[in-house]
Amino acid sequence: MKPSPYFADRFKYFFKRFVSEPKLKRWFLQQAGEDSGAFSFPAALQDNPKTLVLLPRDMEGAAVFMHTMPQAWFQNVLLLAHESLHALVSAKRAKAIYYSDKECRYGEPTFNELEGKIAEFAPTVSIYLGEPFLPRLYLLKKSGAGCRIGFNCEDYYPFFNLSLRPENSSPAKLIMQYYGF
């Protein structure tokens, strides 16, 4: 049997492997807390607030975003990135927390450390890039950020409380516009 992409290899999570995706989504949401506070958009993005960015897992998507954003934007940013993106993030001299596929599963000790480091950073804004993946959505929600931005992600509320649709531009250009760069 294949290991779960969402949970640590422990008996405690064994039966979650057989649960449907909608039920898993509800379970992760219960663990993260379903409440969503109020925020003022786009005012929440002015003055380059502390921002957590969950980079996409793929190199191409992450590179497009990283190369588009100005260097000054990275001053108050903490990136959560897969370990394969280390060279890309280092080139921008950005602060980052790295994870491996095994470490980014609910119940892993390293996953708990990731959660603690994100909470310690205490972002005002969180931005999620890439395909929805429940453990990372959980981290986004648990970050404590009042403004949690995703792209074309209405089905994942309240993990996200703001879904942007960049129709004529990229997510990076849209974020730059709102941050005032």
Order of alpha helices (4+ residues) and beta strands (2+ residues): alpha-beta-alpha-beta-alpha-beta-alpha-beta-alpha-beta-beta-alpha
